[in-house]
Amino acid sequence: MSYPPPIYHGSSGEVSAHGVRAGTEPAVVYPNGNKVFYLAQGSETTGTFGLYRWEFAGPESGPGAHFHRTITESFYVLEGTVTIFDGTRWAACAAGDFVHVPAGGIHGFRNADGPAKMLLHFAPGAPREAYFEQLAEGIADFDEDAYDRFMQEHDNTWV
């Protein structure tokens, strides 16, 4: 395996770092208290990846089994326990555990054991922000067709 082709063609480098400070407020707060922090949006990484910190408030929540056709998804548990579906079984993952799901890989996640924090990484950097935001605003008013269109638009195929 070799390095990929260059994506930067300058000769002297540039000032272009992006940072998010620890005290930054969450970008999205769900009615159940879950929070999403945008650490690196695809728009900030030239589409190479998206990185988000997800904080489960306590009540059990999280998506059931699904897959994505256009993106990979990775999970790194920071605190608490996040139960992750790997396509065959639900496994309790503790702080320090990492799970990577390639495009097409069936997965799901939830906080069956109370509050928890994790990093979510998507590659390439799809615009997941609109998905998180619209879910927080509520999709309960969607009829079945609108729900299906929303999920298709955001590359979620439920199993």
C-alpha positions in Angstrom: 0.0 0.0 0.0 1.3 3.5 -0.8 0.3 7.0 0.0 -2.6 8.4 -1.9 -2.0 11.1 -4.6 -1.2 14.6 -3.3 -4.1 16.8 -2.5 -2.0 19.8 -1.7 0.3 21.1 -4.5 1.8 24.2 -2.9 5.5 24.4 -2.2 5.7 26.1 1.2 2.6 25.1 3.1 -0.2 27.4 4.3 -1.9 28.6 7.4 -5.1 26.6 7.4 -5.6 24.7 10.6 -9.1 24.4 12.1 -9.8 24.0 15.8 -12.7 23.7 18.2 -12.1 24.6 21.8 -13.3 22.4 24.7 -15.9 25.0 25.9 -17.7 25.3 22.6 -21.5 25.0 22.9 -23.1 22.0 21.2 -24.3 22.6 17.6 -27.5 20.5 18.2 -29.4 19.7 21.4 -32.1 17.1 21.0 -35.3 17.2 23.1 -34.1 14.1 25.1 -30.9 16.1 26.1 -28.5 14.4 23.6 -25.9 16.8 22.3 -23.9 16.9 19.0 -20.7 19.0 18.7 -19.4 19.7 15.2 -15.6 19.1 15.5 -14.8 18.9 11.7 -17.5 19.3 9.1 -16.9 18.0 5.6 -17.1 21.6 4.4 -14.0 22.3 6.6 -12.1 19.2 5.5 -12.5 19.6 1.7 -14.9 16.7 2.0 -12.4 14.2 3.3 -14.1 13.5 6.6 -16.6 14.7 9.2 -15.9 14.4 13.0 -18.6 14.9 15.7 -18.8 14.4 19.4 -22.0 12.8 20.5 -23.1 13.0 24.1 -26.0 10.8 25.2 -27.9 12.4 28.0 -29.1 9.3 29.7 -32.5 8.0 28.4 -31.8 5.2 25.9 -31.7 6.4 22.4 -29.9 5.8 19.1 -30.6 4.4 15.7 -31.4 0.7 15.0 -29.8 -1.4 12.3 -29.0 0.5 9.1 -26.3 1.0 6.5 -24.9 3.8 4.3 -24.1 3.5 0.6 -21.8 6.5 0.3 -20.0 6.9 3.6 -18.0 4.9 6.2 -18.8 5.5 9.9 -16.5 5.0 12.8 -17.1 5.1 16.6 -14.7 5.8 19.4 -16.2 5.7 22.9 -15.0 8.4 25.2 -17.0 7.8 28.4 -19.7 5.4 29.5 -20.9 2.5 27.5 -22.2 2.7 23.9 -23.8 -0.5 22.6 -23.0 -0.9 18.9 -24.5 -3.3 16.4 -22.0 -4.9 14.1 -24.4 -6.5 11.8 -24.8 -9.7 13.8 -25.0 -8.7 17.5 -25.2 -5.8 19.8 -21.9 -5.4 21.8 -21.3 -3.1 24.8 -18.3 -0.8 24.0 -16.5 1.0 26.8 -14.3 4.1 26.9 -11.3 3.4 24.5 -13.2 1.0 22.3 -13.2 1.7 18.5 -15.5 0.3 15.8 -15.2 1.0 12.1 -18.1 0.3 9.7 -17.3 0.4 5.9 -19.9 1.6 3.4 -22.6 -1.0 3.2 -21.9 -2.4 6.7 -24.9 -2.9 8.8 -24.7 -1.1 12.1 -26.6 0.8 14.8 -25.8 2.3 18.2 -27.4 3.2 21.5 -26.7 4.1 25.1 -28.5 1.2 26.8 -26.5 1.9 30.1 -27.1 5.6 30.7 -25.1 8.7 29.8 -22.2 8.2 27.4 -19.9 10.2 25.0 -18.4 9.1 21.7 -16.7 10.4 18.6 -18.5 9.8 15.3 -16.3 9.9 12.2 -17.7 9.8 8.6 -15.6 9.5 5.5 -15.8 11.1 3.1 -17.2 14.2 4.8 -20.9 14.0 3.9 -23.1 16.9 5.1 -24.4 15.0 8.2 -25.2 18.3 9.9 -28.5 18.7 8.1 -29.5 15.2 9.2 -28.6 15.8 12.8 -30.4 19.2 12.9 -33.6 18.0 11.2 -33.8 15.0 13.5 -33.5 17.4 16.5 -36.3 19.6 15.1 -38.5 16.5 14.8 -39.6 14.3 12.1 -42.7 13.0 13.9 -44.8 15.1 11.6 -43.4 13.3 8.5 -45.8 11.0 6.7 -44.2 7.7 5.5 -43.2 9.1 2.1 -41.6 12.2 3.6 -39.7 10.0 6.2 -38.5 7.7 3.4 -37.3 10.6 1.3 -35.5 12.2 4.3 -33.7 9.0 5.0 -32.8 8.4 1.4 -31.5 12.0 1.0 -29.2 11.4 4.0 -28.1 7.9 2.9 -29.8 5.9 5.7 -31.1 2.5 4.6 -32.9 0.8 7.5 -32.6 -3.0 7.8 
